[in-house]
Amino acid sequence: VTHSIPACIGSMTINSKPLDNESPVSIFAVNKCYVTVQDGTFFDGSGFAALVREGYKVRSDVNITLEFRTTAVHGVLLGVSSAKVDAIGLEIVNGKVLFHVNNGAGRITATYEPRGTNSLCDGKWHKLQANKSKHRISLIIDGNLVQTDNPYIQSTSADTNNPIYVGGYPADVKQNCLTSRSSFNGCLRNLVLTRGPQTELFDFSRAFDLRGVFPHSCPGAEH
């Protein structure tokens, strides 16, 4: 067995002597255990998850669905970029959800603005769907649809070839459709990207780079 166990371990003794796990000599990818847990992936606000090392090609159509839970009013949700300007990005800025797309001709943005700044940052689960269909983009948050006009109707394909960054991105990586550098602090689950007949449910434990991300459980909702 070469991989770690997704579990909590406590009250360990060796030769009847309790191990002190409060002050370890070294620690790697170990988080505290929670009294109550939920399915999902916990992002501690310091890092990101990197998926599809060989690069994800958005092209003309993509549909993204996910659920998020946070108490922060800023945070990167997802970004896929290219060496050029082509890119897509999802982020929370000042409590609003923004979906940016650049097919090469210019960035357009669909913005969901809740009634209150903290409406989406209340520590409860919220459903997000972002859709790009050629030059058209839309955003659905908890069933509320937002669409935006795109003046660049001739430009239809986002020719991306970089990894999918979720919850943030490295300092040396450029993201052409994200305005925030704030890493997401909270929980994500059920990230699905669909292109035509191809539907992919992403397992964060299979990410090729994880920093400040704990893929197997989320702490229970705050009361």
Secondary structure, 3 states (H helix, E strand, C coil): CCCCCCCCCCCCEECCEECCCCCCCCCCCCCCCCCCEECCEEEEEEEEEEECCCCCCCECEEEEEEEEEECCCCEEEEEECCCCCCEEEEEEECCEEEEEEECCCCEEEEEECCCCCCCCCCCCCEEEEEEEECCEEEEEECCEEEEECCCCCCCCCECCCCCEEECCCCCCCCCCCCCCCCCCEEEEEEEEEEECCEEEECCHHHCCEEEEEECCCEECCCC
